[in-house]
Amino acid sequence: MQLCNDTITLYNRRFDPEQDCDIYERTIIRGVHWFNSDATTVDSTGLKAANKVTIRIPVDADFGGKAYLPPKQYAAADDPAAAFTLAAGDLVILGVGAEGLRPSAIHDVYSEAATILQVTDNRRAPQARHWKVVGA
């Protein structure tokens, strides 16, 4: 895939029963394409604008040795540090993000940060197999 020269950090949310709370596993992915755009809508209260992020992640990107698991399999995995998933509600930033950040601080610390809203699996395409991730 062309123009895939960006690095992102993905923070996967996972419930930890021992701590009785959500924890976030960090995965650095190199060789992706990050695109920002503005999305606007008009409703009864007026014009609203939001930043929309579209990320294309080729299947041959550098996942740091981790394997992709679908969201349900990731949630049940014994070793979440050895895998990653792409699911609505997870967080992603442009660049290499710090480890151990609280989710509420990610949007405050990084200007290029998004919450994943939608994931499209295009790995069955005959050419340019990838995941398309949309966030805001």
N, C-alpha and C positions, 0 to 999 in steps of 0.2 A: 504494500500500500504506500502511495506517495505521501509526502509531507508529514510523515509520522516521526517527528524529531523532538517531541515533548516528553517530559517526565511528569508523572502524577503520583500522588500518594493516596491510597485508598484506605479508609478506616471502616472495617466491617464490624457491625454491631452483633453481639452474641450474648445471650443470657448466661451468666455464671451462677449455678445453683449454690456453690459454696459461699460466694460473696453476696448472693441474693440481689444481684443488680446486673445491669448491662455493662459489658466491657467491650472495648474496641481493639481489634487486631489490626496492625498496620502492615500494608503491602506497598512497596515501591514498584511502580511499573514504568519501564523505559521503552520508548519507541511507539508513542501514541500520538494522536492528533487532538488538540484542545481548541475549540472555537467558541468565542463569546459572541452573543448577539442580544439585542434588546427586544423584548416581547411586550406588546401593549394590548390592552383591552379597554373597552368602554362599557360601563354598567350604569346603573341608576345613580351612583354616587360620583360619577365622573370618569376621567381617564386615569388608568393605572398602568404603571410600567414596572417591569422586572427584568433582571439580568437572566438570560437563558444561556446555559452551557451545553454544548454538544461535544461529546468525546467519542472518538472511534479508536477501539483497541484491537489491533490485529491479533490473530491467534498466535503469530510468531513473535510477539513482543517479548521483552525480557521481564519475566515475573519474579526474578530473584530465586528461581528454583522451586517456586510454589506451583501447585496444580489448581486448576479451576474446578470448583464443585458447584452444582446448582444450589440455590438457597436452602432448600429443605435438607439436602445431604450435608451442607456446611453446618447447619444448626445441630445436626446429630453427630458430627465428626468427633472422634476421640482427641485428635490433635489439630485444633484450628490454626495453629501457627504454621502448619505445613501446607495450608491451602488458602484460597481466597474465593469470594463469591461476588456477584454483582446483584444487588437487591435494592429496591426502593427503601429509602430511609438511611442508607449508608452515606458516609461523607467522603468527599474527594477534594483534593486541592491540587493546584498546579505547582509542580516542583517537589522537592523532597521535604516532607513534613516531619516535625518532631515526634518522638515517641512519648507516650504517656500524657498527651494533652487531653483535657476534659472536652467532650463534644461541644459544650456550650462555648468554649474558648476558641474553637477552630475558626468560626466565622469572624471573631474579633481579631485574632492574630494574623490571619491570612486574607488578603484582599481578593485573591483568586480561589475562592472556596465555594462548594456547592453541595446541596443535599440531593442525592439521586432520587429522581421522580419516576423514571421509566428506563427499562433496559430492553433492547431488541437484540435477539440472538441471530446473527447473520452468518453463522459458521457453516451452514449448508450451502451457501452460495458457491457457484463453480469457480469464481475468482474473487479475490479480495475478501477472504473470510475474516469476519471481525464481529465484535460486539459494539452496538451503538448505545451510548449512555446519555440520557438527557437529565439535566439537573437545573436547579435554581438556587 
